[in-house]
């Protein structure tokens, strides 16, 4: 159970975290699980009084109610427009995140805007996320999967990046 901690944090009021994680999947149960995990993460940040935006939490129910697509091709404008206004990206590394076109597009956009990327591998990491070098994450994503062609229009960006 999450409780309200009386802990100061290093973010100031104009800061906003963009919470990225894999979402798209053919199985609606997997999408629901990813949504619920994102809700837990957002609740954690809210209890810490840390401003956060999760596109999954924001759009999941809307997508279900109005039968909207689940992929980055449809949501890219919404996601990247919001990400452009954020000061940090926190990446939830779970559920095959390396294969996610959406996560890849978000990371690439964060890199292009020099938005720092922090990695969250489990709930324990929320209290102390690790700052990472974004090109090394993209390199890790590139090394995962069978073939770059699986990434459709994003395959051109999947070239090894030296740290």
N, C-alpha and C positions, 0 to 999 in steps of 0.2 A: 504494500500500500504506500502510495506517495504521500508525504506530509510536507507542509509548508516550512521550508528552512529559512531561518533568519540569517542568510549568508549574503554578503555583498558579492557582486560579480564585476568583471572588468568591462562590461559593455555599458555604453552610455545610451541615452534615449534615442538618438538618431540611428543607432545600429540596428540591423535586422539580419537575422540568420535565415538562410534559405536551406531547407531540409530536403536533401536529395536521397532517393532510394529507388530501387527497381520496383516497378508496378505492373506493367503489361504482362499478361499471361492468358492463355486460352481458357484456363480453369477459373471460373468466377470465385471459387473458394480460396484460391491462392491470392487473387486480387483483394478479397475481403480480409484475409490474414495480413497482408501487407498494409492495408488501410488501418487495421486495428493496431498494428505495431507503430505506425506513424502517429496515430492518435495518442498512444502512450508516450511517445517521445515529445509530442507537442505539449501534453499535460505536464511532463517533467519540466520543460522550459517555462511554461506558464507559472508553475509553482515556485520557480526560481526568479520569477519576474523578468525573464529574458525574452525579448521580442523575437518571434520566430514565424516563418511562413512555410507551410508544407503544401505543395500543389496537390498531393494525394489527399490530404485531409480536406482541403478546400474544394476539390472537384469530384471526389469519388461518388458521393451521394447524388450530385447533379448528373454525373455521367450515367449512373444506374437509372435514375428517375426518367431521364429523357433519352435513354438508349443511345448515348454518344459513344464515339470510338474511344479506345483505350490507349492508343499509341501516340508516340511523340510527333508523328506527322500531323496529327490533328491538334495537339496541345502545345506545340512548339512556341507559337506566338505568345500564348498566355504565360507559359513557364519562363521563357527567356526575357520577356518584358518585366516580369516581377523580379527575376534574378538580377537584372541590370540595376535594380534599386537596392539590392542587398549589399551588405558589407562583408559577409562571410558566407561560405557554403559549408554545411556539415553533411558529410556523406555517410549514410547508414550502410555499412558493408555487410549485407546479408542476402540470402536468397539469390545467389547467382548474379550479383550486381555487375560483374565484369561483362556479362553478355547483354546488358541493358542498353539499347540505343538511346533511350531517354537520359539515362545517367551520363552516357558518353557525350551527348549534345550539351547537357548542362555543364559538365566539367570543361569541355572545350570553350564554352562561352565564358565561364568563370576565369579561365586562363587568359582569354583574350582581353578581359577587363581588369586583370591583375587582382581578382577577388581571392583572398586566401581560402584554402580548402583545408578542412579539418576532418579527420576520420573517426567514425564511431563504429566499433565492432560489436559492442554489446551495451546494455543499459549502464553498466559500471563506468563506461567511458564518457557518459554525458557530463559527469562532474569534472573530467579532465580530458577533453578531446585533444587529439594529437594533430599539430600542424604538419602537413605533408607537402612535398614538392609535386605540384599538379602534373607536370610531364611524366613523372615516374608512375603516377596512377594510370595515365593514358597508355603508357608502355605496358603496364600490367594487364590492362584491358585488351590490348593488342595481342598479348601472348595467350589469351584465353580464347577458346572456341576453335572450330575446325578451319575456318576460312574467312578471310576478310570480306568476301563477297556476301556473306550472311548479313552484313550490316547495311546492305542496300546503299542509299545515297551517302552514308557516312564512311564508307570504306576508304575513300581518298584521304581521310584524315588519320587513318590507322597505320601510320608509319612509325617505326621505332624512334623514340626520342631519347637522346642522351641526357643523363642527369647532370 
